[in-house]
Amino acid sequence: MRFFLLFGFFLTILSTHGADRPNIILIMADDMGYSDLGCFGSEIDTPNLDALAKGGVRFTQFYNTARCCPTRAALLTGLYPHQAGIGHMMDDKGLPGYRGELSRDAVTIAEVLKPAGYRTYMAGKWHVTKKVNPLVADAKENWPLQRGFDRFYGTIHGAGSYFDPNTLTRDNEFISPFADKDYQPKSFYYTDAIADHATRFVADHARDHQAQPFFMYVAMTAPHWPMHAKPEDMAKYKGKYDGGYDAIRAARVEKMKKLRLLPPSWQVTAQAGGSWSTVKNREFETRCMEVFAAMIDCMDQGIGRLVAELKKQGQYENTLILFFQDNGGCAEGMGRNGPLKPRASQPTLPAMAATDLQPDMIPKQTRDGYPMRQGYGILPGGADTYHGYGEAWANVSNTPFREYKHWVHEGGISTPLVAHWPKGIPAGRHNALETQPAHLIDLMATCVDVAGARYPTQHAGQKIKPVEGVSLHPALKGESIGRKEPIFFEHEGNRAVRDGIWKLVAKGPQGAWELYNMEADRTEQHDLAASEPERVKAMANQWETWAKRAQVIPWIWGLPHGDPLPNKKGKKGKKKV
C-alpha cells in the first residue's frame, strides 16, 4: 500500500509539473531594424506586438549574428553559427565552420524539447540547409521534420516572392500554393500563410494533444526583400513617407527618447545612404518604404490572429512568446539598378499551371504571364516587381545605430526582443525595459529552462557540443542572468566582442579594431581604441581565443588570419597562415 501511495504521489507531482510547463512560441522577423516596431520608436502600426511589449518585457540590448542563416543556426542550436556549421551562407567552403549545413553535433530546440514531452511545430523560413532541391529522400536529413519538428509549413530556401514562393513545403513535400487543397485563401500572400498555419497548429494542438505543452517556431520572411505587399496594406501608408529619410528618422529619435530607449547623451548617427534633397525619383523612394511598412503591418496582424487563437483555446496565460529579428535593416541594392521597365498592357508569357512549382528565388514571371521587372523607378509592391528598399531607408530602420545587415556594428546586430508570458512574468515587470545584454544563443538555454528539459550530451549516437548561451528566464523576473563570458561575433570578416559595457568591433578581415563604451556611446560615435590600447589588446585576444574554439578560424575570406589582428589603419600585424 505504501508503494502505491508513493507511486501515486510522484505521478501527481509529474502531472502537475507537466501542466505548469508553458507553451513556447518563438517569432522571428526578417531584415528589420531596431526602430521598426511601434514600441521601439516606429510610426508603423504594430498594435499587437506593442500590446505584448506592454504586458511583458522589452530587451533593449539583444543581439543577433548580422545575417539570415547564421542567425537561424544560432537560434535553433544555442551555439555560435560556426559551431553549427553555418558561419556564412548555404554553400560548402570545406572548413568545419563553413559547411552550409546544420551540423549533427548540434541539436535543435525541437530535438531537445520533444523528449521532455513537447509537441513541436514550425511555420515559415527554414534556411539552414543547402539541399533545397533534393533528388532523394535521404537528402532531406536537415529539413525541419528530420530536425525535431512534428509539423512544418514554410520554405526551405531563404528568399522568394511573397505571392509565389519557391520551395514552399508542407511537412516533407513541395507544394504549389495554387494547388494546395489544405489551404485555399481568397488570394495567397506568404506572410498571411505563415501566420494562418501557426494559428492552425495552435487549434489542432488543442484538439488533438491538449495534455501536452507545445513549442512553435514562427519564422516570418517579412520584411525581407522583395518589397511585396497587399494593396489594402499599402494604401494605409500612402503619403506617410513623403517627408523623406531625415524627417522620419528625426521623429523616431524623439519617440525613442520618450520611450526611454535613447538617452539624450547619446550622439545619433548621421543619415546615411543619400540626401532626400538629391533624390531623383521621390515617388519610387517613398513607395519602397510604404511597402516595407505594409509588410510589417501585415505581419503584426498575423501575430494578432495567433494571439487571439491562444486566447480562444485557453492557452494565452501560460504561453511564453518571444519576438525578435534575424538582423538589422538591409542596405542591399536588390532590384534597384537598371532602367525603368513599364508593365506590359497584357501578359507576354504563357501562364503557369496551378500545379507548377515556382523554381526560382526571383521568378521570371507571374503566374498569369507578366515578366518580372526590376530597375530604379519601377514602383514595388506587386507580384511582377522585385526590389529592396535601399540603404537610406535601412539607415532609418536602424535608428539610432550605424551600419546594417552583414556588419557587426550595432545597426547590423542589435534588434528588439519582446518577451510576453502572463503566468511567468510578474505584474511589476510589465512594460519593463531590460538592459542586460543578451544574444540568440541564449534562447535554447531559456527554452530548456522554462520547459524543464535536459540539454543532451549525445543525440542519435552523436556527441553534442555544449550549449553556449544562458537562460533569460531570470531577467523576466528582474534578476541577473549571470552571464560569465563575453558575447562574440563574426560575419564576413566583420568582428566584435561585447564584454560588459565595452565593445570591440572591426569592419572586414583586415579592418582596424574600434573600441566603444556602450553605456555612454552605444551609437558608436567615439572610438576609444587609441586611448585604451591595453583594453583593445586584451579584448582582441579574447576574440582570437574564441574564434579558434568556435570554428571561426581558419576562415574563408581570402586573407591569412592575422595574429595579432591589425589595430591601426594601414598597418598590419605579423600574420600566420
C-alpha positions in Angstrom: 0.0 0.0 0.0 2.9 2.4 0.9 4.4 1.7 -2.5 1.2 2.6 -4.4 0.7 5.7 -2.3 4.2 6.9 -3.1 3.8 6.0 -6.7 0.6 7.9 -6.9 2.2 10.9 -5.2 5.0 11.0 -7.7 2.6 10.7 -10.6 0.7 13.7 -9.2 3.9 15.7 -9.0 4.8 14.8 -12.6 1.3 15.6 -13.8 1.3 18.9 -12.1 4.7 19.8 -13.4 3.6 18.9 -16.9 0.5 21.1 -16.6 2.6 24.0 -15.3 5.1 24.0 -18.1 4.5 26.7 -20.6 3.9 26.5 -24.3 6.7 28.4 -26.1 6.4 30.4 -29.3 9.4 31.9 -30.9 8.5 34.5 -33.6 11.3 35.9 -35.8 11.0 38.7 -38.3 13.5 39.1 -41.2 15.6 42.1 -42.1 14.0 44.6 -39.6 15.8 47.4 -37.9 16.0 48.4 -34.2 13.3 51.1 -34.5 10.8 49.4 -36.8 8.3 48.5 -34.1 5.9 51.0 -32.6 7.1 50.1 -29.1 10.7 50.8 -30.2 10.1 54.1 -31.9 8.4 53.5 -35.2 5.4 55.2 -36.9 4.5 51.7 -38.3 1.2 50.4 -36.9 2.1 47.3 -34.8 -0.6 47.2 -32.1 -0.4 43.5 -31.4 3.4 43.5 -30.8 3.1 46.7 -28.9 0.5 45.0 -26.6 2.8 42.1 -26.0 5.5 44.5 -25.0 3.2 46.5 -22.7 2.3 43.3 -20.9 5.8 41.9 -21.0 9.5 42.8 -21.1 11.5 44.6 -23.8 15.1 43.6 -24.0 17.0 46.7 -25.3 20.4 45.1 -25.8 19.5 41.9 -27.6 21.9 40.6 -30.3 21.8 38.5 -33.5 24.5 37.4 -35.8 24.0 40.0 -38.6 22.7 37.6 -41.3 19.8 35.4 -42.1 21.0 31.8 -42.0 23.8 32.2 -39.3 21.1 33.7 -37.0 18.8 30.7 -37.7 21.6 28.3 -36.9 22.4 30.1 -33.6 18.8 30.3 -32.6 18.0 26.7 -33.3 21.0 25.2 -31.6 22.1 27.6 -28.8 25.6 27.6 -30.4 27.5 30.3 -32.3 26.7 29.7 -36.0 30.2 28.5 -37.0 29.9 25.8 -34.4 26.6 24.7 -36.0 28.3 24.6 -39.5 26.8 27.8 -40.8 29.4 30.5 -40.4 28.3 32.2 -43.6 25.7 31.1 -46.2 24.4 27.9 -47.8 27.5 26.8 -49.6 30.2 24.4 -48.6 33.6 26.1 -48.2 35.3 22.9 -47.0 36.0 24.2 -43.5 34.2 23.0 -40.3 32.6 26.3 -39.6 31.5 27.0 -43.1 29.8 23.8 -44.5 26.4 25.4 -45.2 24.6 22.6 -43.4 23.2 22.5 -39.8 25.7 20.1 -38.2 24.9 16.8 -36.5 27.0 17.6 -33.4 24.4 20.3 -32.7 20.8 19.7 -31.6 17.8 21.9 -32.3 15.4 23.3 -29.7 12.8 20.9 -31.1 15.1 17.9 -30.7 15.7 18.9 -27.1 12.1 19.6 -26.1 10.4 16.6 -27.8 11.9 14.1 -25.2 10.5 16.4 -22.5 7.0 15.8 -23.8 6.6 18.8 -26.0 4.8 18.7 -29.4 6.9 20.8 -31.9 5.6 22.9 -34.8 7.2 25.3 -37.3 5.8 27.8 -39.9 8.0 29.9 -42.1 11.5 30.2 -43.4 14.0 27.3 -42.6 17.3 28.4 -44.4 19.8 26.1 -42.7 20.5 23.6 -45.5 21.9 23.9 -49.0 19.8 20.9 -50.1 16.8 23.0 -51.2 16.0 20.7 -54.2 16.8 17.2 -53.0 16.6 14.4 -55.6 16.3 11.6 -53.0 14.5 11.5 -49.6 17.8 11.0 -47.7 18.9 14.4 -48.8 16.2 15.9 -46.6 18.1 15.0 -43.4 18.4 18.7 -42.5 14.8 19.6 -43.2 12.5 20.5 -40.3 10.8 17.1 -39.8 14.2 15.5 -39.7 15.5 18.0 -37.1 12.8 17.5 -34.5 9.6 19.2 -35.7 6.3 17.3 -35.8 4.7 19.5 -38.4 6.1 22.1 -40.9 4.7 24.6 -43.3 7.1 27.0 -45.0 10.0 27.5 -47.3 13.4 25.7 -47.3 15.2 28.4 -49.2 16.0 31.8 -47.8 14.0 34.2 -50.0 11.4 34.5 -52.7 8.2 36.0 -53.9 5.5 36.6 -51.3 2.9 35.8 -54.0 4.5 32.7 -55.3 7.4 31.4 -53.1 9.9 28.8 -54.2 10.5 25.7 -52.1 7.1 26.0 -50.4 6.7 22.8 -48.4 4.1 21.1 -46.3 5.8 18.7 -43.9 8.3 17.0 -46.2 6.8 17.6 -49.7 6.9 20.6 -52.0 3.6 22.2 -52.8 2.2 24.8 -55.1 0.2 27.5 -53.2 -2.3 27.4 -56.1 -2.9 23.7 -55.9 -2.9 23.2 -52.1 -6.1 21.5 -51.0 -5.3 22.2 -47.4 -5.0 25.9 -47.6 -7.1 27.9 -50.1 -7.3 31.6 -49.2 -9.0 34.1 -51.4 -5.5 35.3 -52.5 -2.2 33.9 -51.5 0.3 36.0 -49.6 3.1 34.3 -47.8 3.1 36.3 -44.5 -0.6 35.5 -44.1 0.1 31.9 -44.9 2.7 31.6 -42.2 0.5 33.2 -39.6 -2.5 31.2 -40.7 -0.6 27.9 -40.3 0.8 28.9 -37.0 -2.7 29.7 -35.8 -4.0 26.4 -37.2 -1.2 24.5 -35.4 -2.5 26.0 -32.1 -6.1 25.0 -32.8 -5.1 21.5 -34.0 -2.9 21.0 -30.9 -5.8 21.9 -28.6 -8.0 19.4 -30.4 -5.5 16.5 -30.6 -2.8 16.9 -28.0 -4.3 19.1 -25.2 -2.5 17.3 -22.5 1.0 18.2 -23.8 2.7 21.6 -24.0 3.9 22.7 -27.4 6.9 24.5 -28.9 6.4 26.5 -32.1 8.9 28.4 -34.2 7.3 31.0 -36.5 10.0 32.3 -38.9 8.4 35.2 -40.9 10.1 36.3 -44.1 8.7 39.8 -43.7 10.0 42.4 -44.3 13.0 40.8 -46.3 13.1 41.8 -50.0 11.3 41.7 -52.3 9.1 44.6 -51.3 5.8 42.8 -51.8 2.6 43.8 -50.1 -1.2 43.6 -50.4 -2.9 46.7 -51.9 -5.0 47.2 -48.8 -2.0 47.3 -46.5 0.0 49.6 -48.9 -3.0 52.0 -49.0 -2.7 52.6 -45.3 0.7 54.1 -45.7 0.2 56.2 -48.8 1.9 59.6 -48.3 3.3 58.6 -44.9 6.9 58.9 -46.0 6.6 61.9 -48.3 8.7 63.9 -45.8 11.8 61.8 -46.6 14.5 60.0 -44.7 15.6 62.7 -42.3 12.0 63.7 -41.2 11.1 60.1 -40.4 14.4 59.4 -38.6 14.0 62.6 -36.5 10.5 61.6 -35.5 11.8 58.1 -34.5 14.6 59.7 -32.4 12.1 61.8 -30.5 9.7 58.9 -29.9 12.6 56.7 -28.7 13.6 59.3 -26.2 10.1 59.4 -24.8 10.1 55.6 -24.6 13.3 55.8 -22.6 15.1 53.8 -25.3 17.5 56.6 -26.3 19.4 58.5 -23.6 19.8 62.2 -24.5 23.5 61.9 -24.1 24.0 59.5 -27.0 25.0 61.2 -30.3 22.7 59.9 -33.0 24.5 58.7 -36.1 24.3 60.9 -39.3 21.8 60.0 -42.0 23.5 57.6 -44.5 22.5 56.4 -48.0 21.9 59.7 -49.6 20.2 63.0 -49.0 16.5 63.4 -49.6 17.2 66.7 -51.4 19.0 64.9 -54.1 16.6 62.0 -54.7 15.8 61.7 -58.4 12.5 59.8 -58.0 10.7 60.5 -54.8 7.6 58.6 -55.8 9.8 55.4 -56.1 11.6 56.0 -52.8 8.5 56.7 -50.8 6.8 53.7 -52.3 9.6 51.5 -51.2 9.1 52.5 -47.6 5.3 52.4 -47.9 5.6 48.8 -49.0 8.1 48.0 -46.2 5.8 49.4 -43.6 2.8 47.5 -45.1 4.8 44.2 -44.8 5.4 44.8 -41.1 1.8 45.8 -40.5 0.6 42.6 -42.2 2.9 40.5 -40.1 1.6 42.2 -36.9 -1.9 41.5 -38.0 -1.0 37.8 -38.3 0.6 37.8 -34.9 -2.7 39.2 -33.6 -4.6 36.3 -35.1 -2.2 33.9 -33.4 -2.6 35.6 -30.0 -6.4 35.5 -30.5 -6.3 31.8 -31.1 -4.2 31.2 -28.0 -6.9 33.1 -26.0 -9.7 31.1 -27.7 -8.0 27.8 -26.8 -7.3 28.9 -23.2 -3.5 28.8 -23.8 -2.7 32.5 -23.7 -1.8 32.8 -20.0 0.8 30.1 -19.9 2.4 30.7 -23.3 5.8 32.3 -23.4 6.1 34.4 -26.6 9.4 35.7 -27.7 9.5 38.1 -30.7 12.9 39.0 -32.2 14.6 39.7 -35.5 17.4 37.9 -37.5 19.5 41.0 -38.2 19.2 44.8 -38.7 17.8 46.6 -41.7 19.2 45.6 -45.1 21.0 48.0 -47.3 21.4 45.6 -50.2 20.5 47.1 -53.6 18.3 44.3 -54.8 16.5 45.3 -58.0 17.3 49.0 -57.6 19.6 49.3 -60.6 18.9 49.3 -64.3 16.3 51.1 -66.4 12.7 51.6 -65.7 10.6 48.9 -67.5 6.9 49.8 -67.9 4.4 47.0 -67.2 3.1 45.4 -70.3 -0.5 46.1 -71.2 -1.2 42.3 -71.2 0.7 39.1 -70.3 3.5 38.3 -72.8 4.4 34.8 -71.4 2.5 31.6 -71.1 0.5 31.3 -67.9 1.8 28.8 -65.3 -0.4 25.9 -64.3 -1.8 25.8 -60.8 0.2 22.7 -60.1 3.5 24.1 -61.3 6.1 24.6 -58.6 7.9 28.0 -58.6 11.5 27.1 -59.3 13.2 30.5 -58.8 14.0 32.8 -55.9 13.4 35.7 -58.4 10.6 34.4 -60.5 10.9 35.0 -64.3 7.2 35.8 -64.5 4.0 36.0 -62.6 1.6 33.1 -62.6 -0.6 34.9 -65.2 2.3 35.6 -67.6 3.7 39.1 -66.8 7.5 39.3 -66.9 9.3 40.1 -63.7 10.5 43.7 -63.6 13.5 45.2 -61.7 15.1 48.6 -62.0 15.1 52.1 -60.4 11.7 53.8 -60.7 9.6 50.7 -61.0 7.1 51.1 -58.2 7.4 48.0 -55.9 4.7 46.0 -54.2 3.1 43.9 -57.0 3.9 40.3 -57.9 5.8 41.4 -61.1 8.3 43.5 -59.2 11.3 42.5 -57.1 13.2 45.2 -55.1 14.9 46.1 -51.8 14.1 49.4 -50.1 17.7 50.7 -50.2 20.4 51.9 -47.9 18.8 55.2 -46.9 15.6 53.6 -45.6 17.7 50.8 -44.0 19.5 53.6 -42.1 16.1 54.9 -40.9 15.2 51.3 -39.8 18.4 51.0 -37.8 17.9 54.4 -36.0 19.9 55.4 -34.0 22.7 53.0 -34.9 25.5 52.6 -37.5 25.6 50.1 -40.4 23.3 47.3 -41.5 22.8 43.6 -42.0 26.2 42.0 -42.7 28.1 44.3 -40.3 28.6 43.8 -36.6 28.3 47.4 -35.5 25.0 47.9 -33.6 22.9 48.6 -36.7 23.6 45.1 -38.0 23.4 43.0 -34.8 21.1 44.8 -32.3 17.4 44.3 -32.6 14.5 44.1 -30.2 13.4 41.1 -28.1 9.9 41.3 -26.8 9.0 38.7 -24.1 5.4 38.0 -23.0 4.2 35.4 -20.6 1.3 36.4 -18.3 1.8 33.4 -16.0 5.6 33.7 -15.8 6.3 37.5 -15.8 5.4 39.3 -12.6 2.9 42.2 -13.0 5.6 44.6 -11.7 7.7 43.8 -14.7 5.0 44.6 -17.3 6.3 47.1 -19.8 9.7 46.9 -18.3 13.0 47.7 -20.2 15.6 45.0 -19.7 19.1 46.3 -20.3 21.2 43.2 -19.7 23.0 42.2 -23.0 21.6 39.0 -24.4 22.0 37.0 -27.6 20.2 34.5 -29.8 22.4 31.7 -28.3 20.5 32.3 -25.1 17.1 31.2 -26.4 18.0 27.5 -26.4 19.0 27.7 -22.7 15.9 29.7 -22.0 13.6 27.2 -23.6 15.3 24.3 -21.8 15.0 26.1 -18.5 11.3 27.0 -18.6 10.4 23.6 -20.2 12.1 21.6 -17.5 14.0 19.8 -20.3 17.5 18.4 -20.4 20.1 19.5 -22.9 21.8 16.3 -24.1 25.5 15.4 -24.3 24.7 12.9 -27.0 21.9 12.6 -29.6 21.3 9.9 -32.2 24.6 8.4 -31.4 26.5 11.7 -31.9 28.4 13.7 -29.3 26.8 17.1 -28.9 28.6 20.4 -28.4 27.7 22.1 -25.0 25.2 24.9 -25.3 26.8 28.4 -25.3 24.1 30.6 -24.0 22.5 31.3 -20.7 18.8 31.3 -19.7 17.0 34.6 -19.9 14.3 33.4 -17.5 15.7 35.3 -14.5 15.6 38.5 -16.5 11.9 38.2 -17.0 11.6 38.4 -13.2 14.1 41.3 -12.9 17.0 39.2 -11.8 20.6 38.8 -13.2 21.1 36.2 -15.9 24.6 35.6 -14.5 26.5 35.8 -17.8 30.1 35.0 -17.2 31.5 35.1 -20.8 31.6 37.9 -23.3 29.3 37.8 -26.4 31.2 37.3 -29.7 30.5 38.0 -33.3 31.9 37.3 -36.8 30.4 37.6 -40.2 32.3 38.1 -43.5 35.4 39.1 -41.5 33.5 41.7 -39.5 34.3 41.0 -35.9 33.2 42.1 -32.4 33.3 41.3 -28.7 30.8 42.6 -26.2 32.1 42.4 -22.6 30.2 44.3 -20.0 30.0 47.9 -21.0 32.8 47.5 -23.6 32.5 46.6 -27.2 35.4 46.0 -29.6 34.4 45.9 -33.3 36.1 45.9 -36.7 34.9 46.0 -40.3 36.3 43.4 -42.6 39.1 40.8 -42.1 41.8 43.4 -42.1 39.9 46.2 -40.5 41.2 48.2 -37.5 39.7 47.5 -34.1 37.4 50.2 -32.7 36.5 50.4 -29.0 33.3 51.8 -27.6 31.9 52.3 -24.1 28.3 51.1 -24.7 26.9 52.7 -21.6 28.0 56.2 -22.7 28.1 55.7 -26.5 26.1 52.8 -27.8 25.7 54.6 -31.2 29.5 54.0 -31.7 30.5 57.6 -32.4 33.6 57.9 -30.2 36.3 55.4 -30.9 38.4 54.9 -27.7 40.9 52.4 -29.2 43.8 54.9 -29.3 43.4 55.9 -25.6 42.8 52.3 -24.3 45.4 50.2 -26.1 45.7 47.6 -23.3 42.0 47.0 -23.2 42.0 46.7 -27.0 44.8 44.1 -26.8 43.0 42.1 -24.1 39.7 42.1 -25.9 41.3 41.2 -29.2 42.9 38.2 -27.5 39.5 37.2 -26.1 38.1 37.3 -29.6 41.1 35.3 -31.0 40.7 32.6 -28.4 37.0 32.3 -29.0 37.4 32.3 -32.8 39.7 29.3 -32.7 37.5 27.4 -30.3 34.2 28.2 -32.2 35.4 27.2 -35.7 35.5 30.8 -36.9 39.1 30.3 -37.9 40.5 29.1 -40.2 38.1 31.2 -42.2 37.2 31.8 -45.9 37.9 35.5 -46.5 40.9 35.1 -48.8 43.4 36.7 -46.4 45.6 35.0 -43.8 44.1 35.5 -40.4 46.4 37.9 -38.6 47.6 37.3 -35.0 47.7 39.9 -33.7 45.0 41.4 -35.8 45.6 44.9 -37.2 45.0 47.7 -34.7 45.8 50.8 -36.8 44.6 51.7 -40.2 47.1 50.7 -42.9 49.3 48.8 -40.5 49.1 45.0 -40.3 50.4 42.8 -37.5 52.5 39.8 -38.1 50.5 37.2 -39.9 50.4 33.5 -39.6 48.8 31.1 -42.1 
